[in-house]
Amino acid sequence: MQLAAWNYEVGSGIITEIKEDKLRKDFGIPQELSVTAVIGFGYPQRRLTGNRKNRIPLHELVYNEKFRTRKRS
């Protein structure tokens, strides 16, 4: 859903800190369903560019099976 929204220049974000009782009341969600996350959608104030962000390279961030064990190429 998030990728499809991005294609139409709609922004989105995952929300995990939920006031579950209020959410259940506002949207009529039954108790037998577990609410773990909500995805919010909307039009951003500025245009989505898709420019590359300055992020840590994946090989510096991801470990293989155990913490601090790099995956060998």
Summary of the structure (lengths in Angstrom):
residues: 73
radius of gyration: 18.2
end to end distance: 32.5
largest distance: 50.7
contacts: 106
relative contact order: 0.19
helix: 25%
strand: 14%
